């Protein structure tokens, strides 16, 4: 596996567990900046490489009246400010090929949303920017099937790919995470990230919004790290009940330090060299 380098750290085999975290969507410049500052402090204290994530547009909301974000231009301005102020890599998702070039001028990682992971033109456009590409495995795909999406990026000349597991549709309004997925995904030769909070969504189960099960964040995160992932992806909010997107499955900010400490310990045990007998 070739680790993916982002700034002064890499994500992949032999590297520390990485944290990709932030709000689901940019709610305001002040909120995103305040949250980014706290996340930087928490990650630094835990000695964990950190990538700030936030969406400039949530194009797949359950209801057409739901908050979507500030849009491309304003969202990228906010992300650029956070990147400059805190010196951390940033990740954002794109939904249409023309967004790739503009987003790549700011973001270190371009994310392909799970529902769009079969969109060839989108993946190719992201790959051709030269930025790292985080491909989320669709809720409708078997783990090994994501190899075709990876190949689209690689064939476009970019092997700087992360693969993110975010659960598989299981009946109506539910997602499950098959722990077998993590070794399967790792066998493809690219760093694997576990999107803990999105995998705890109950899509469309709320009244015009996505419901969620935030009470399972800790055990699921621990299980994923124990299964060998290279990074964890979490939506974090100071007051999840007031979040404008994914309120029911976001991690409360004050719970992150203890959880992150536990995840680092698990990661170290899992990747400890075997002792010869």
C-alpha positions, 0 to 999 in steps of 0.5 A: 500500500502506498500511503497518501501524503497530505502536507507534512504527514501521510495516511496509510500503512505504517502511519499514525491513525489520521482524523478527518473531522468537522461539521457536516456543512459550513453553517457560517464562517464563525462557526466553522472557524471556531470548530476548526480551532478546537479540533486542531487543539484536540488533534494536536494534544492527541498527536493525531494527524488532522484534516478539516472537513466541511461541505460548501453544499449538501446537494443530497438533502432529504428535503428540498427545504433543508439547509444546503450551505453557503455555496461554492464560492463562499464555501471555498473562501471559508475553507481557504481561510481556515487552511491558512489560519490553522495550517491544516489540510482541508477536505470538501466534496464535489458533486459536478465535474466543473466544481473540481478545478475550483475546489482543488485550488483550496482543498487538499482532498476532493471527496466523491460522495457515496451516491456519486461513486459510479460517476465516471466524469466526476471521478476523472475530473477530481483525479486530473486536478492532482489533489488526493481523492477520497472515494466514499463507497456507495451504500449499494456496493459490495466492498470489492466493487469500489475497485472500479472507481479507484481504477477510474482515478488511477487511469486518469493519472492519479493514484493518490486515492483514499477509500472510505467505508460508510455503511451499506443499505440494509432494508429501509432507513438503516445502514450496517457496517460489515467489518469484513469490508475493512480488510477487503478494502485494504487488500485493494492497496489503498488507504482505508478510512472509516466514516463513523458518523455517516454510517450511523445515519437512518436515511430519510427516517426523520420527518423530512430529515435524516435520523441517526444513532449517535449513541453508537459512535464510540463502539463502532469507531473502536471496532473499525480501528480494531479492524485496521483502518488508517483513518477515521472520519467523523462529523463533529459539532459543539451542539449537535442538536442545533446542527443544520445537517446530520444533527442526529448522528454527529459527535458532540465536540466535548466527547472527542478527546477521550474517544480519540485517545482510546482510538489511538491506543487501539490503533497502536495495539493493532499495528504493534509488530508481532513478537517472535516466539 
